[in-house]
Amino acid sequence: MNSFDRRAFLRASAGALSAMSLPQIAFAQSACVTSGLPPFLPNRLTVDCASRRNFALYRKNAAYQGLTGVVSMTYVRGRYGEFPAGNLFLFPWLNKKGQALGAAKDWQTVMPTSMTKFMTTKPIPNWQLPLDEYFLRFRMEAPWQSFVGFRVDAAFNLQDSRRPWFTNVAKLNDGKPVGVAWTSSNLNAPWFGGNRWIPNNNDCKGNAWRALILDGINQASVGLC
C-alpha cells in the first residue's frame, strides 16, 4: 500500500469509527431515558417558595417529619399551578411520632400554586407510602411521570450511610446536617436506565443529578422567599 493509499485508508477508518460512535451515544441516552420525554440536565435547579417554607418548618419539626422531594424534568401543569423544568419541590411526611400527635395537628404545611405563591394543606400522613408519588398524585395532582424523586430525613446511621443509595451531608448552608435517600418506587426508573435510585456514578449523569439536588436542598435551607 503506497503512502497516499495508507492515508486515505486511515481517514476512511477514522470516519467510519466516528460515524459508529454517534448511534452509540444516541442509544446510551435513549437507554437512560425511557419516559418518552427528551433527556434533561439543567445548570442549576430552582426552588419554589413553598418548598423553602416547608424546609424551614421541617427544621423546627425534625423529630416528627421528613421531606419528600421531586424535580420536574419538563414543564408541568398540575391542578393548582404550572412550573418550569428543573424546579425542586419539598413536601413533609409524618413519621410515627408525628402521626401520634393526631390528624387535627396544624403543621402549617404549604404546597405551591406558582413559584412564589402557595396554599395550606396537610402533610403526607403515612411514611410507609410511596412519598414522592403520593405528593404528586394527591397534593399537586400533577403528572408523576414528569418527575424524579428522593427523600430528605435525619442523617443515616453509619451502616446505612455506606450504601450507595444514601448520602449524609454533614452541614448544609444553615449549619445543620441532613440525610438524602436517592430511591423512588416508580419515578426514577424511566430517567435512569431502569434504576430506582439515582446512580452514584456517571451512569445516566447520576452524579450530576445528585450534585444539582444537593445544591437545591442547600438553596432551600437558607431562607424564605
N, C-alpha and C positions, 0 to 999 in steps of 0.2 A: 504494500500500500504506500503510495507516494505521500509527501508531506501535505499536499493540498487535500488529497482524499482523507487523510487522517484527521485534519482539522474539520472537514465537512462532516465526518462521521461523529466526532466529539460534539460538534454543535447540534447535530440532529439528536444525539443521545440525550444531551442536556435538555433540549426542548421537550423530548418525549417524557423525561422524568418530571419536568416542571408541569407539564400537562396532566400527568398522572396524579400529582400532589393536589391539584385543585378539587377533583371529586372526592379525594380522601378527606380534605378539610371540610367540605360540604357535608360529607357523610358523618364526620365526627360531630358537627354542630347539630345535625338532624337526629343523631343518636342520643344527644343530651336532651334536646327539647322535642317532646312528642305531644305537646299540648295543642298543636295546630297554630300557635302564635309564633311570631318571629323571636329569635334569641334577643336577649336584652341585658345590658350591663351599663348602668349609668356611672357618671364620675362621682356622684355623691347622692345620698338619699335625702329627701325632705322629711320633715316630721310635723304633722299637724298639731294644732293647739290642744285638741282633746287628748291626744296621746301624751303630750308633755304634762298636762294636768294629771292624767292617770298615773304617770310615773311618780310625780310628787306625792300623790295620795298613797301609792304603793310603799314609798319610803316610810310614811307615817304608820302604815298598817302591815308591815312586812311579816309580822307574826301570824297574820290571818289570810294573806293574799299572795298570789304570784301574778305574773302578767303573761298573757298570750301575745305573740307578735306575728304580724304578717307584713309582707311587702307587695305592693301592687306591681305586677310585671308588665302591665299595659294600662292605658287609660281605662278607668272603670266607672260605671254608673250604678249606684245602688238605689234602694227605695228612698233614702234620705239625703242623697247628695252624690256628687261626682268628684273624682280625684285623679290626679295625674299619675302616669307611670313613675315608679320609683319613690313612692311615699311609704314610710314606715308607720304602722299603726300599733299601738299598745293598748291592751284592754285587760282589766283584772278578772281573776277567777278566785274563788274561795277555797281554802284548804279546810281540813277538818275542824280546826279551831274557829275559822271564820263561819263555817256552817253552824257551829254550836251557838252562835250569837243570835240566830233566828232570822227568818225571812223578812221581818219588819225592820231590821237594822238598815239605817241610811248610810251608805258608804260614800255618797257624793260622787258616784261613778258617772262619767260622761262618755258619749260617743260622738264622733264628728259628723256634722252635716255639710261642712266645707272645710277648707284648710284652716280657717280661722274661727268658725262657729261650731257650736256643739249643743247637744241636748242631754238631759239627765236620763239615766236608765239604771238597771240593776246589773251587778257583776254576774259572771257565769257561775251558777250555783254549785257545780259539782266538778272537782278537779279530775275526776276519772273519765270525763267526756273527752272526745277529740276537740281540744280547746279552740284551736285556730278555726276549724271548720264550723264549730258552734257559733263563734263570734260572727263569722261571715254570713251564715245561714239565718240566724235567729236574732241578731242585733243589727248588723249593717244591711242584711238582705241584699248582698252583692254576689256576683258570680265567683265562687270559690276557686274555679279553675284558673283564674287570672292572678293568683297569689302564690307565694311561697310562705312557709310558716316556721316558727321557732317558739321557744318558751323562755321566759325570764323568771328566775327564782333566786333564793338564797344560794350562796356558794356551795358547791357539792363537796362531799367528803373526799378524802384523798384517793380512795379506790375508784370511785365514780369519775373523778376529775381526770383520771388517766385514760378513760375510754374516749375513742375518737369523736363520739357524738356529744360530748360535754366540753364546755370551756369555762374555766373560772377566770374572772377579771379581778385582780387584786384591788384596783382602785379606779373608779370612774372619775369623771371631772367633778362630781360632787363629793369626792373623797371617800366613798364607800364601795365595798365590793359587790359583785353580782355573779350569779351563775347563769350560763346560757345553754339550753338544750337545743340541739340543731335538728331534732326529729319532727316529723309530721306524719300522721297516719295516711293522709291522702294528698296533701298539697304539693310536696316536694318532688315526688317521683316523676311527674311529667316534665320537670325542668332540669333534673339532674340525673338523666340516664337511668331512671328506674330506682334510684336510691331514695329511701325515705328520709335520709339525713343529708344535710348539705355537706359535701365532702371536705375533708381537712387537707386537701392537696389541690393540685391544679386541674384535676378531672372536672370537666364541665364548669371551669372557673370557680370551683368551690371556695378556694382560699380568698379570691377577690370578693366573693359574696359575703363571706364571714367578716372580712375587714369592713365592708360597707355597712353591714348590720351593726357591728360593734360601734362604729362611728355614729350611726343613727341613735343607738341607745345612749351614747355619750351626749349627743345633742339634747336628747330628752331629759337628761339628768341635770341640766344647768339652767333651769329657769322656765317660767311660763311665758306665753306669748304676750 
